[in-house]
């Protein structure tokens, strides 16, 4: 966790890390809610 904070403080443009780190970074309440809202709207979209 300390290394992620350090990268943010140094304003890193590119970061190489494992898939689990990316998954963890995306697990935030607003991200989860936004994806849910989008998914529901997509599912309700009329299809031909």
C-alpha positions as CSV (number, residue, x, y, z in Angstrom):
1,X,0.0,0.0,0.0
2,X,2.9,2.4,0.8
3,X,4.2,2.0,-2.7
4,X,0.9,3.1,-4.3
5,X,0.7,6.1,-2.1
6,X,4.3,7.0,-3.0
7,X,3.5,6.7,-6.8
8,X,0.5,9.0,-6.4
9,X,2.5,11.6,-4.5
10,X,5.2,11.5,-7.2
11,X,2.4,11.8,-9.9
12,X,3.6,8.7,-11.8
13,X,2.3,8.7,-15.4
14,X,3.0,5.0,-16.0
15,X,2.8,2.1,-13.5
16,X,3.5,-1.5,-14.0
17,X,1.9,-3.9,-11.6
18,X,0.0,-7.1,-11.3
19,X,-3.6,-7.6,-12.3
20,X,-4.7,-7.9,-8.7
21,X,-3.5,-4.4,-8.0
22,X,-5.6,-3.0,-10.9
23,X,-8.6,-4.9,-9.7
24,X,-8.2,-3.6,-6.2
25,X,-7.8,0.0,-7.5
26,X,-11.1,-0.3,-9.3
27,X,-13.1,-1.5,-6.3
28,X,-14.4,1.8,-5.1
29,X,-18.0,2.6,-4.1
30,X,-18.7,5.1,-6.8
31,X,-17.0,3.0,-9.5
32,X,-19.1,0.0,-8.5
33,X,-22.3,2.0,-8.4
34,X,-21.6,3.6,-11.8
35,X,-20.9,0.3,-13.4
36,X,-24.1,-1.0,-11.9
37,X,-26.2,1.9,-13.2
38,X,-24.6,1.6,-16.7
39,X,-25.1,-2.2,-16.8
40,X,-28.8,-1.9,-15.8
41,X,-29.3,0.8,-18.5
42,X,-27.6,-1.3,-21.1
43,X,-29.7,-4.4,-20.2
44,X,-32.9,-2.3,-20.6
45,X,-31.9,-0.9,-24.0
46,X,-34.2,-2.0,-26.8
47,X,-32.7,-4.6,-29.0
48,X,-33.6,-5.4,-32.6
